[in-house]
């Protein structure tokens, strides 16, 4: 498991209307790749793109069935064992978008 990978959960999630869904791993590599740590921070993928500055648009290239949005305003801590299927990963340019969207969602200064 690595940062920027897209996973699907087969578990029904109350936060998702009691349906399974897709998530992008946001945790740094040490946490995501450490088998002794049971949780990671994830961003959920939603089927509707709202055009928010805190979204990153993804689609089949990233392993999601249709054009969707990763929403970094809704970060969640998830148990790794609930992320059952690796679906894909964000490209280098999408990772840069992830970093910008995450900085906006958390209102972090980018040094500018």
C-alpha positions in Angstrom: 0.0 0.0 0.0 1.4 3.4 -1.0 0.5 7.1 -1.0 -1.5 8.0 -4.2 -2.8 4.5 -4.8 -6.6 4.1 -5.5 -8.3 1.3 -3.6 -11.9 0.0 -3.6 -13.6 -1.3 -0.5 -16.1 -4.1 -0.6 -17.4 -3.1 2.8 -20.5 -1.0 3.1 -19.6 2.4 4.5 -22.2 4.4 6.4 -20.4 7.6 5.3 -21.0 6.6 1.7 -24.8 5.9 1.9 -24.1 2.3 3.1 -22.3 1.5 -0.2 -18.7 0.4 -1.0 -16.5 3.0 -2.7 -13.1 4.1 -4.0 -10.5 5.9 -1.9 -7.1 7.5 -2.5 -4.3 6.9 0.0 -3.1 10.2 1.4 -0.9 9.0 4.3 2.9 9.3 3.8 4.8 6.3 2.6 6.1 5.3 6.0 2.5 4.9 7.4 0.9 3.5 4.2 3.7 0.9 3.7 4.1 -0.1 7.4 2.3 -3.4 8.1 2.5 -2.7 11.9 0.2 0.3 11.4 -3.4 -0.7 10.8 -4.9 2.6 9.5 -4.2 5.2 6.7 -5.7 8.5 5.9 -7.8 8.4 2.7 -9.7 10.7 0.5 -13.1 9.4 -0.8 -13.9 9.4 -4.5 -17.3 10.7 -5.5 -19.1 10.2 -8.8 -20.1 13.8 -9.2 -17.5 16.5 -10.0 -18.4 19.8 -8.3 -15.4 21.8 -9.6 -14.1 22.6 -6.1 -10.5 23.7 -5.6 -10.2 20.8 -3.1 -11.1 18.1 -5.7 -9.0 16.2 -8.2 -10.7 14.7 -11.2 -10.0 11.1 -11.8 -11.3 8.4 -14.2 -10.4 5.1 -15.8 -6.7 6.0 -16.2 -6.6 6.0 -12.4 -8.6 2.9 -11.9 -12.0 4.5 -11.3 -14.8 3.3 -13.7 -16.0 6.8 -14.7 -15.0 10.4 -14.4 -15.2 11.2 -10.7 -13.7 13.5 -8.1 -11.4 12.8 -5.1 -12.6 15.2 -2.4 -9.9 16.3 0.0 -12.3 18.1 2.2 -13.6 14.8 3.5 -10.4 13.0 4.6 -11.0 9.9 6.7 -9.0 7.4 8.8 -9.6 3.9 7.5 -8.4 0.5 8.5 -6.2 -0.9 5.8 -8.0 -4.2 5.8 -11.2 -2.5 4.6 -9.3 -1.3 1.5 -9.7 -4.7 -0.3 -8.8 -4.1 -3.9 -6.1 -1.9 -5.5 -7.7 -0.3 -8.5 -5.0 2.0 -9.7 -2.8 5.0 -8.9 -2.5 8.7 -9.5 0.1 9.8 -12.1 2.8 12.2 -11.2 0.7 15.2 -12.4 -2.3 14.0 -10.5 -0.1 13.6 -7.4 0.8 17.3 -7.7 -2.9 18.1 -8.0 -3.5 16.0 -4.9 -0.8 18.0 -3.0 -2.4 21.3 -4.0 -5.9 20.2 -3.2 -4.8 18.9 0.1 -3.0 22.2 1.0 -6.2 24.1 0.1 -8.4 21.7 2.1 -6.2 22.1 5.2 -5.6 25.8 4.5 -1.8 25.3 4.6 0.5 28.0 3.4 2.5 27.0 0.3 5.2 29.5 1.0 4.0 32.1 -1.4 
